[in-house]
């Protein structure tokens, strides 16, 4: 049975090429900060750094913060500068000289995490992307031993594929097609896990003898035609992600949200139209950008394109008389990568993000 995936995404020390980047403090970086319940390392670093994914350099190992994962709510952090003028965080009052002292631990509190995954884990577990080939050539449910149109736990399911006895499989229900926003071609199919089980009988496709799965964990009704895949295909993720700025060549778009909405915010999971074939990697940090509203000139002065009359739009024959800029409005981190599509979690947003917002290297 596929057990509930309990992941903790902590950021390991970044590659040397990233660590070498100069830290840039935010315009209103505080001189001190008291850790609050619910804070994450990303949130705290974002208060000080313009590039929060460079937090390992800010939380450099020192006698005050020997392990940034072991800071607790209520503790005070202070911004100081080393002998090279680089910023760093220390606990309590900043001191010119460090001296040995007894280290205490707070047993009644939980240490601050990088990213809380009690929101992310259901998406990691239930959502995936299926290719056209997987739908055409993959194994699928034929029916059950009960003869019902839908099945739940404790039912034997028959599959038209040659499954391996003793191996665990996931059953996926195909959802919407994912379209490229530029070509409108199908680049994958959003699919949700509806159940898991273990193969108890091997079949033979050449003789049309089905394999048998015993359902051990149904999260939704399982129906004929649902796709069957080994649970470890596309499900195994590292316990630790190395966060890094995405490749500068990546130019993508948010094309779907796991919650099915057109607007979404922090800790929501979204799909972008960039994947392995575009050089996307797990842990890539991307900036979310939005084009500012277009403006056209009229006899009454400049107006937004959406407010301009049809005549003014026809005369100008353009969405805007000016090349309006794109503004960065959020950050996301890729945690799952497919050939042409990736899944990412929203780390921060200045305003509700939307479908068709663009994503680029930060």
ABEGO torsion letter per residue (X at the ends): XBBBBBBBBBBBBBBAAAAABBBBBBAABBABBBBBBGBBAAAAAAAABABAAAAAAAABBBAABABAAABBBGBBBBBBBBAAGBBBBBBEBBBABBBBBBBBBBAABBBBBABBAAAAAAAAAABBBBBAAAAAABBBBAEBAAGBABBBBGBBBBBABBBBBGBBBBBBBBBBBBBBAAAGBBAEBBBBBABBBBBABBBBAAAGBBBBBBBABBABBBBBGBBBBBAABGABBBABBBBBBBBAABBBBBABBAAGBABBBBGBBBBBABBAAAGBBBGBBBBBBBBBBBBBBBAAEBBBAAABBAAAAAAAGBABABBBBBBBABBBBBABBBAABBBBBBABBABBBBBGBBBBBX
